[in-house]
Amino acid sequence: KILKDKGATPTDLEEEVAKALFDIEVSPSSDIKADIRDIYISSAQELEVKNRLALVVHVPFRVWKTVRKIQGRLIRELEKKFNKK
């Protein structure tokens, strides 16, 4: 679920996001699992915004069309997974 440049190793946060995407994909109750199968990330980072942490996930342009189609539902699912942060 992570596509990095040659030789670049993913960070722990990127591993967590990729695992969350995989969990959403294999969960039986997910209604976006067919669309999420084609999605992968290029990077992820945390930013502090108004004393809260925001998670920024970068996706390659090739998969942006798919992400846009399910963006609202995907964000809700990722918020459930990362609500502790």
C-alpha positions as CSV (number, residue, x, y, z in Angstrom):
1,K,0.0,0.0,0.0
2,I,3.1,2.3,0.0
3,L,4.9,3.4,-3.1
4,K,8.2,5.1,-2.4
5,D,11.2,6.0,-4.4
6,K,13.9,3.4,-4.9
7,G,15.8,2.9,-1.7
8,A,13.5,5.0,0.5
9,T,12.2,3.3,3.5
10,P,8.7,4.1,4.8
11,T,8.4,5.8,8.2
12,D,6.4,4.3,11.1
13,L,3.5,6.7,10.4
14,E,3.4,5.6,6.8
15,E,3.4,2.0,7.9
16,E,0.4,2.7,10.2
17,V,-1.6,4.5,7.5
18,A,-0.9,1.6,5.0
19,K,-2.0,-0.9,7.7
20,A,-5.2,1.1,8.3
21,L,-5.9,1.2,4.6
22,F,-5.4,-2.6,4.4
23,D,-7.7,-3.1,7.5
24,I,-10.4,-1.1,5.8
25,E,-10.0,-3.1,2.6
26,V,-10.3,-6.5,4.4
27,S,-13.1,-5.6,6.8
28,P,-16.3,-7.3,5.9
29,S,-18.5,-4.3,6.9
30,S,-16.7,-1.7,4.7
31,D,-18.7,-0.4,1.8
32,I,-15.6,1.1,0.1
33,K,-13.4,-2.0,0.0
34,A,-13.7,-2.5,-3.8
35,D,-12.5,1.0,-4.4
36,I,-9.8,1.1,-1.8
37,R,-8.1,-2.0,-3.3
38,D,-6.6,0.3,-6.0
39,I,-5.4,3.0,-3.6
40,Y,-1.8,3.3,-2.4
41,I,0.0,6.2,-0.7
42,S,3.3,7.9,-1.4
43,S,3.9,9.5,2.0
44,A,2.2,10.6,5.2
45,Q,3.0,13.2,7.8
46,E,1.6,14.7,10.9
47,L,1.1,18.5,11.3
48,E,0.1,20.5,14.4
49,V,-2.8,22.7,13.7
50,K,-4.3,24.8,16.5
51,N,-2.9,22.5,19.2
52,R,-4.3,19.4,17.4
53,L,-2.6,16.9,15.2
54,A,-3.6,16.6,11.6
55,L,-2.6,13.6,9.5
56,V,-1.7,14.5,5.9
57,V,-1.7,11.5,3.4
58,H,-0.2,12.0,0.0
59,V,-1.4,9.8,-2.9
60,P,0.0,9.6,-6.4
61,F,-1.9,11.4,-9.1
62,R,-2.7,8.2,-10.8
63,V,-5.0,7.1,-8.0
64,W,-6.4,10.5,-7.2
65,K,-9.5,9.9,-9.3
66,T,-10.4,6.9,-7.2
67,V,-9.6,8.7,-3.9
68,R,-11.8,11.6,-4.8
69,K,-14.7,9.2,-5.5
70,I,-14.6,7.8,-1.9
71,Q,-12.9,10.7,-0.1
72,G,-15.6,11.4,2.4
73,R,-16.1,7.8,3.5
74,L,-12.3,7.2,3.5
75,I,-11.7,10.1,5.8
76,R,-14.3,8.9,8.2
77,E,-12.8,5.5,8.3
78,L,-9.3,6.8,8.8
79,E,-10.6,9.2,11.6
80,K,-11.9,6.1,13.4
81,K,-8.5,4.4,13.2
82,F,-6.5,7.5,14.2
83,N,-8.9,9.2,16.6
84,K,-6.4,8.7,19.5
85,K,-3.9,11.0,17.8
